[in-house]
Amino acid sequence: MNKNYEQLAQLVVQSDTIIIYRRDNPDENAYGSQLGLKEIIKTNFPEKNVYAAGENSEYLNPLGRMDRYDPALIPTSLAIVVDTPSSAWIDGDDWKECATVIKIDNHPEKEVYGQIDINDQSVSSCSELIANIALGLKWMLTPEASQCLLIGILEGTTNFLTSGLNKKTFTTLAKLVELSPNAHEILDRRVYASGEENKLKAYLVNHLKSTSLNTTWVFLPNRVLKRYNVEPNRASQFNWLLLDFATTEFCVLFVEYDDKKIRAQFSSKTRSVNMFAAKYGGWGTRHGAGAFLKNKKQAREILAILESETF
């Protein structure tokens, strides 16, 4: 038994209130790991107060919503932070006031914070790691928890388009599918595109650009997002389309926010991109990473570096 898993279990048993945090600008993996863990703890320890912290993301509402809780509970609470390699990216600040902090993450270590740091880079996603922890501790997984984690794994592997998965991933997936046998429910809860989002996807595909044979990229201006009424955080999740269509080594989706910041989403089926994203203050897994850029000049710089592979 993993010693950190046992320490996690002991702290959950000892705590009356557990608050589960995740990163800001979330995706289905962040939501899936957070809400999956919340359901697991509530099921196995029904006497506990368990909350999911953070701002709601409208496009992720099919997975569930965040909770509100009494601030007076925070100083005696156990904080569990999932899918967040840097404390600066945690959605909310009150985790700092909690009695104990546990970090659970699968990204290459960017920052060690909290009293316990559970990091496993051999898994495809934080959702897979949460599933492995629960299975290792022999905690009961309900269909609700299994579905959240399954959806998170699908997001974390970009629907199996990247190579950040292995035999263990499929073993875990098989166990989760067995615990959640209704595939239609899983499909219904995945975030599917609205009519306007599909129009934005068409725009994205029609504006694909390549720099020689090395990089495929698209820039989504904020005015285009407003035209189709799509949130920037939601649009940034469409980077998988580039992987689907591209034959180049690298793919980059640039998304412009209201404040003119630009989110760059890097992906590759075969090459490492997370350390490159780190140069711009970002992070991620080996085959998928992101960073916020100051301006379009940095975007042009990135394309030039990727083309020349001088990193």
Secondary structure as UniProt FT lines:
FT   HELIX           3..14
FT   STRAND          17..23
FT   HELIX           28..44
FT   TURN            46..47
FT   STRAND          49..52
FT   HELIX           58..63
FT   HELIX           71..76
FT   STRAND          78..82
FT   HELIX           87..89
FT   HELIX           94..97
FT   STRAND          100..105
FT   STRAND          116..119
FT   TURN            121..122
FT   HELIX           126..136
FT   TURN            137..138
FT   HELIX           143..156
FT   TURN            157..161
FT   HELIX           167..179
FT   HELIX           183..189
FT   HELIX           195..206
FT   STRAND          209..211
FT   TURN            212..214
FT   STRAND          215..220
FT   HELIX           222..228
FT   HELIX           232..235
FT   HELIX           236..238
FT   HELIX           239..245
FT   STRAND          250..256
FT   TURN            258..259
FT   STRAND          262..267
FT   HELIX           274..278
FT   TURN            279..281
FT   STRAND          283..284
FT   STRAND          288..293
FT   HELIX           296..308
//
